[in-house]
Amino acid sequence: QGQFVESGGALVHPGGSLRLSCANHGIAFSSATVSWYRQVPGNEREMIASIIRDGRIIYSSVLKGRFTISRDNSKNEAYLQMDNLEPEDTAVYYCNQIPIGPWGPGTQVTVSS
């Protein structure tokens, strides 16, 4: 079972945007439900968005419509477009499939002025 590898995290100002990517070349990616998670130190990892293999999408209400999940099965990649970022979005972001497989290293997103 392959591991997801996340990228694209950075330090951004409030109101800014980022696009995160994750890839996994060790699974049948096009058949997988892929989810993005985030974790703040001291808190549990929370699921924030999922894209099912048929293209259906589910978002956590905490996002308030600011994030967009997508996928490119030809590249075995999933993406999280994050707009109008807030300091509360500061976290390490991960992706994984359902059922959960090995966790990748995550990518740090810091929103600060």
C-alpha positions as MATLAB code, in Angstrom:
seq = 'QGQFVESGGALVHPGGSLRLSCANHGIAFSSATVSWYRQVPGNEREMIASIIRDGRIIYSSVLKGRFTISRDNSKNEAYLQMDNLEPEDTAVYYCNQIPIGPWGPGTQVTVSS';
ca = [
       0.000    0.000    0.000;
       1.533    3.260   -1.057;
       1.996    6.379    0.996;
       0.547    9.771    0.199;
       3.072   12.588   -0.142;
       1.767   16.102    0.416;
       3.230   19.373   -0.843;
       2.421   23.035   -1.325;
       2.293   24.286    2.255;
       3.741   27.703    3.039;
       3.495   30.834    5.172;
       0.758   33.131    3.864;
      -0.983   36.271    5.039;
      -4.632   36.223    6.116;
      -6.851   36.427    3.044;
      -4.265   34.681    0.892;
      -4.534   31.462   -1.112;
      -2.627   28.220   -1.401;
      -2.973   25.071   -3.472;
      -1.937   21.842   -1.804;
      -1.164   18.669   -3.702;
      -0.837   15.055   -2.689;
       0.221   12.032   -4.689;
       0.197    8.283   -4.188;
       1.626    5.977   -6.841;
       1.170    2.786   -4.817;
      -2.609    2.407   -4.907;
      -5.396    2.141   -7.457;
      -5.851    5.889   -7.216;
      -8.814    6.247   -9.542;
     -10.793    3.803   -7.359;
      -9.951    5.497   -4.090;
     -11.908    7.952   -2.010;
      -9.332   10.600   -1.098;
      -9.693   12.938    1.850;
      -7.795   15.928    3.164;
      -7.179   16.217    6.904;
      -5.551   18.798    9.093;
      -4.043   18.731   12.551;
      -3.170   21.474   14.983;
      -0.671   20.524   17.725;
      -2.562   19.216   20.739;
      -5.694   18.493   18.710;
      -6.924   15.429   16.886;
      -6.523   15.139   13.141;
      -9.796   16.209   11.493;
     -11.171   15.389    8.072;
     -12.046   18.525    6.130;
     -12.845   17.394    2.580;
     -13.351   14.172    0.647;
     -13.674   13.335   -3.032;
     -15.239   10.004   -3.836;
     -14.157    7.996   -6.882;
     -17.345    8.967   -8.719;
     -16.516   12.637   -8.223;
     -18.915   13.391   -5.395;
     -17.473   15.797   -2.845;
     -18.056   16.310    0.870;
     -16.801   19.295    2.872;
     -16.628   19.975    6.572;
     -18.798   22.885    7.631;
     -15.796   24.518    9.314;
     -14.435   25.470    5.884;
     -17.274   27.898    5.192;
     -16.977   27.327    1.441;
     -13.405   28.575    1.187;
     -11.666   25.363    0.102;
     -12.079   23.252   -3.054;
     -10.989   19.624   -3.387;
     -10.233   18.086   -6.769;
      -8.335   15.175   -8.281;
      -6.440   14.180  -11.417;
      -6.518   10.409  -11.711;
      -4.115   10.486  -14.672;
      -1.450   11.849  -12.306;
      -2.518    9.964   -9.149;
      -2.894   13.349   -7.480;
      -5.444   15.188   -5.385;
      -5.540   18.902   -4.649;
      -6.896   21.321   -2.090;
      -7.364   24.894   -3.268;
      -7.557   27.097   -0.182;
      -8.819   30.674   -0.538;
      -9.408   33.490    1.933;
      -7.185   31.781    4.457;
      -7.602   32.578    8.127;
      -5.129   32.221   11.033;
      -7.353   29.380   12.293;
      -6.406   27.393    9.181;
      -2.845   27.085   10.465;
      -2.153   23.347   10.708;
      -0.329   20.432    9.160;
      -2.369   19.151    6.223;
      -2.482   15.499    5.211;
      -4.326   13.404    2.697;
      -5.278    9.768    2.854;
      -7.693    7.304    1.380;
     -10.705    5.652    2.959;
     -10.139    3.183    4.551;
      -7.101    4.871    6.053;
      -3.658    3.801    4.832;
      -0.156    4.888    5.897;
       0.108    8.579    6.732;
       2.465   10.781    4.775;
       4.642   13.554    6.190;
       1.997   16.245    5.745;
       2.617   19.818    4.660;
       2.672   22.830    7.000;
       0.319   25.734    6.330;
       0.839   28.834    8.436;
      -1.488   31.820    8.119;
      -0.089   34.871    9.845;
       0.423   38.568    9.288;
];
